[in-house]
Amino acid sequence: MAKRDYLKMTDMTLAEAHRVLRLAARLKEEPKGRRTTLLAGRSIAVVLEKASTRTRVSFEVGIAQLGAHPVVLSTQGSQLARGEPIRDTARVLARYCDAIAFRTSTTARLLEMAEASVPVINALSDDGHPVQVLTDVFTIEEALAASGDRSGIAGRRIAFIGDCASNMGRSWLEAAQLFDFHLVLAGPEGYMPPEDEIARARATGHVTLASDPREGAAGADVVNTDVWASMNHEGEAERRRAAFAGWTVNAGVLEEAAPHAIVLHCLPAHRGEEIDDETLEGPRSRVWDQAENRLHVQKALLLWLLGVELA
């Protein structure tokens, strides 16, 4: 089987994406903590160049549940901290491990790791967070199915409110084109994805831009947000708080959404900034399901990349 990587949303076809999501649903039906032998005898590296809670734990637990051995490395705990080129690390890890999940900064670093001869997963980079957005699509379709609607995400109206230039905003833009839904990116001026990425989505009618949070949420089936200052912008936190004043997802914003709308946030949340407590903990929130679902989707993604089928 030819090596496949998952570095961006469009590294799989729509049919492949649906296959992974169906597999995730089957895996979620397994009793909590049940271990299988699907990946017995294999080792998966999880290389973290950025701080992590959900990514580290969900990958480490999921790999173990599949019967494989997780090898978790931080930059400071490896020779990367002493300047070893990523491509050298990648080549060595590929001799020891069957796949690599890499949480890093730039796309250039991600592509260097992808020179490995084993599958590489983008577990977050500055330009994209595809495993999270694939999980979010799973969470949306799960919520729809729970309400009796199994028609899926295609044709839905999804609002992303906040820093639309972030890795989440950019992966949502790719997802809209892959899954054929309409994305509303709502954020202040200067906080939108690169114009060429917007132009591609506009050409197929998959994106609208909004300059007000209520406008962005209008009629939305899903209201989604994320922190105003991502890990690569923490030094700009005060300036960003000023730029995003009035952009908190709260009851007033949700009034504009569809009555059945759900709320997503990939966490960690800065409560009282991009989202208030009432909304995060409210009846429309699917945030905690969303966090759990990282485990199931990443397990499914690993099985797909490694060509392993469920019985």
C-alpha positions in Angstrom: 0.0 0.0 0.0 1.4 3.4 -0.9 2.1 5.7 2.0 -0.6 8.3 2.7 -0.3 11.4 5.0 -3.0 13.5 6.6 -1.6 17.0 6.6 -4.7 19.0 5.5 -8.4 18.3 5.1 -8.1 17.7 1.3 -5.6 14.9 1.8 -8.6 12.6 1.6 -11.5 12.4 -0.8 -15.1 12.9 0.3 -15.7 9.1 0.1 -12.6 8.5 2.2 -13.7 11.1 4.8 -17.1 9.5 5.1 -15.4 6.1 5.5 -13.2 7.4 8.4 -16.2 9.0 10.1 -18.2 5.8 9.9 -15.3 4.0 11.3 -15.1 6.5 14.2 -18.8 6.0 14.9 -18.2 2.2 15.2 -15.2 2.7 17.4 -17.2 5.0 19.7 -19.7 2.2 20.3 -17.0 0.1 21.9 -17.1 0.1 25.7 -15.0 2.8 27.2 -11.4 1.8 27.6 -11.7 -1.5 25.7 -8.4 -2.5 24.1 -8.2 -4.3 20.8 -5.4 -5.9 18.8 -6.1 -4.1 15.6 -2.6 -2.5 15.7 -0.9 -5.1 17.8 2.9 -5.1 17.4 3.0 -1.6 16.0 4.4 1.6 17.4 3.1 5.1 16.8 5.2 8.3 17.5 3.6 11.4 18.8 6.0 14.3 18.4 4.9 17.5 20.3 6.7 20.8 19.6 3.8 22.7 21.2 2.1 22.3 24.5 -0.8 19.9 24.5 -3.5 18.4 26.7 -6.2 16.9 24.4 -3.9 16.0 21.5 -1.4 14.2 23.6 -3.9 12.3 25.8 -6.3 11.4 23.0 -3.5 10.1 20.7 -1.7 8.3 23.6 -4.9 6.6 24.9 -6.2 5.9 21.4 -3.0 4.3 20.2 -3.0 2.1 23.3 -6.6 1.1 22.9 -5.8 0.0 19.3 -3.1 -2.4 20.7 -0.1 -0.3 19.6 2.6 1.2 21.6 2.6 5.1 21.8 6.0 6.8 21.8 5.5 10.4 23.0 8.3 12.9 22.4 8.5 16.6 23.2 11.0 18.9 21.6 12.8 19.4 24.8 13.0 15.7 25.4 14.6 14.9 22.0 17.5 15.9 19.9 15.3 18.4 18.1 16.0 20.8 21.0 19.7 20.6 20.1 19.1 21.4 16.4 18.8 18.0 14.8 17.1 18.6 11.4 13.5 17.4 11.3 14.1 15.3 8.2 16.8 13.4 10.1 14.4 12.8 13.0 11.7 11.7 10.6 13.9 9.2 8.8 15.0 7.6 12.1 11.4 7.5 13.6 10.3 5.8 10.4 12.7 3.0 11.1 11.2 2.5 14.6 7.6 3.4 14.2 4.7 2.7 11.9 3.2 6.3 11.8 4.0 9.7 13.2 1.6 12.4 14.6 3.3 15.8 14.6 2.2 18.9 16.4 4.4 21.8 15.2 4.5 25.4 14.1 5.1 26.0 10.4 4.0 24.1 7.3 7.7 23.9 6.3 8.4 21.9 9.5 5.4 19.7 8.9 6.4 18.9 5.3 9.9 18.0 6.5 8.4 15.5 8.9 6.3 14.2 6.0 9.4 13.1 4.2 9.3 10.1 6.5 8.5 6.8 4.8 5.6 6.2 7.1 2.2 8.0 7.4 2.4 11.4 9.0 -0.6 13.2 10.7 -0.8 16.9 11.2 -1.7 17.1 14.9 -1.7 20.9 14.6 0.3 23.5 12.8 0.1 27.2 12.5 -1.7 26.9 9.1 -4.2 24.1 9.8 -5.7 21.7 12.4 -7.4 19.0 10.2 -7.8 16.3 12.9 -9.8 18.8 15.0 -12.0 20.0 12.1 -12.6 16.4 11.0 -13.6 15.7 14.6 -15.9 18.7 14.5 -17.6 17.4 11.4 -18.1 14.1 13.1 -19.6 15.9 16.2 -22.0 17.9 14.0 -23.2 14.8 12.2 -23.5 12.9 15.5 -25.7 15.7 16.9 -27.9 15.8 13.8 -28.4 12.0 14.0 -29.3 12.2 17.7 -32.1 14.6 16.7 -33.3 12.2 14.1 -31.7 13.9 11.1 -29.2 11.6 9.2 -28.8 13.8 6.2 -25.3 14.9 7.3 -23.4 18.2 7.1 -23.8 18.9 3.4 -25.8 22.0 2.7 -25.7 23.2 6.3 -24.7 26.7 7.4 -21.7 26.7 9.7 -20.5 29.9 11.4 -16.9 30.3 12.6 -16.7 33.4 14.8 -13.4 35.0 15.9 -9.9 34.7 14.5 -10.7 33.3 11.1 -7.0 33.6 10.1 -6.2 30.9 12.6 -5.4 27.3 11.8 -9.0 26.4 12.7 -10.5 29.0 10.4 -8.3 27.8 7.5 -9.1 24.1 8.0 -12.8 25.0 8.2 -12.4 26.7 4.8 -11.0 23.5 3.4 -13.7 21.4 5.0 -16.5 23.5 3.5 -15.2 22.6 0.0 -14.7 19.0 0.8 -18.0 18.3 2.6 -20.1 20.8 0.5 -21.5 23.0 3.3 -21.7 26.8 3.5 -19.2 28.4 5.9 -19.6 31.9 7.3 -16.3 33.4 8.5 -17.1 36.2 10.9 -14.2 38.2 12.3 -12.7 41.7 12.5 -10.8 43.2 9.6 -7.3 41.7 9.4 -8.3 38.4 10.9 -9.3 36.4 7.8 -7.5 33.6 5.9 -5.2 34.5 3.0 -7.2 36.0 0.1 -6.2 33.1 -2.3 -7.8 30.6 0.0 -11.0 32.6 0.3 -11.1 33.1 -3.4 -11.0 29.3 -4.0 -14.0 28.8 -1.7 -15.9 31.8 -3.0 -15.5 30.4 -6.6 -17.5 27.4 -5.6 -20.0 29.3 -3.4 -18.8 27.8 -0.1 -18.0 30.8 2.0 -19.4 34.2 3.1 -17.5 36.8 5.1 -19.2 38.7 7.9 -17.9 41.7 10.0 -20.3 41.3 13.0 -20.8 38.2 15.2 -24.6 38.4 15.1 -24.5 38.7 11.3 -22.2 35.7 11.2 -24.5 33.6 13.4 -27.6 34.4 11.5 -29.5 31.2 10.5 -26.5 29.0 11.4 -26.9 25.4 12.2 -23.6 25.5 14.1 -21.8 28.3 15.9 -18.1 27.6 16.3 -15.4 29.7 17.9 -11.8 29.4 19.2 -9.4 31.5 21.3 -8.5 34.9 20.0 -4.7 34.4 20.6 -3.5 31.0 19.4 -0.2 29.6 20.7 1.7 31.4 17.9 0.1 34.7 18.9 0.2 34.7 22.7 2.5 37.8 22.7 -0.3 39.7 21.0 -3.0 38.8 23.6 -3.7 42.4 24.8 -3.9 43.8 21.3 -6.1 41.0 20.2 -8.5 41.4 23.2 -9.0 45.0 22.0 -9.5 44.0 18.4 -12.0 41.3 19.4 -14.0 43.4 21.9 -17.7 42.7 21.3 -17.0 39.3 19.6 -17.9 37.0 22.5 -20.2 34.2 21.6 -23.0 34.6 24.1 -26.8 34.4 24.3 -27.2 37.5 22.1 -25.2 35.9 19.3 -27.1 32.6 19.6 -30.4 34.4 19.3 -29.5 34.9 15.6 -28.7 31.2 15.0 -31.2 28.6 14.0 -33.3 27.3 16.9 -31.7 23.9 16.7 -28.1 25.3 16.4 -25.3 23.8 18.4 -22.2 25.4 19.8 -18.6 24.1 19.3 -15.2 25.2 20.8 -12.1 23.0 20.3 -10.7 24.1 23.7 -8.9 25.3 25.7 -11.4 28.1 26.2 -10.7 31.5 27.6 -14.1 31.9 29.4 -15.4 35.4 29.2 -13.4 36.2 26.1 -14.3 34.3 22.9 -17.2 32.5 24.7 -19.0 33.0 28.0 -19.7 30.5 30.7 -23.4 30.4 30.0 -22.9 29.4 26.4 -20.0 27.0 27.0 -22.0 25.1 29.7 -25.5 25.6 28.1 -27.9 23.2 26.5 -26.7 23.9 23.0 -23.0 23.2 23.8 -21.5 20.0 22.3 -18.1 21.0 23.4 -17.5 18.0 25.7 -18.7 15.5 23.1 -16.4 17.3 20.7 -13.4 16.9 23.0 -14.1 13.2 23.5 -14.6 12.6 19.8 -11.0 13.5 19.1 -10.1 10.1 20.5 -12.5 8.1 18.2 -11.7 10.1 15.0 -7.9 9.8 15.5 -8.2 6.1 16.1 -10.2 5.8 12.9 -7.7 8.0 11.0 -4.8 5.8 12.1 -6.6 2.6 11.0 -7.3 4.2 7.6 -3.8 5.4 7.1 -2.4 2.0 8.0 -4.9 0.1 5.9 -6.4 -1.8 8.8 -10.1 -2.8 8.5 -12.6 -3.6 11.2 -14.1 -7.1 11.0 
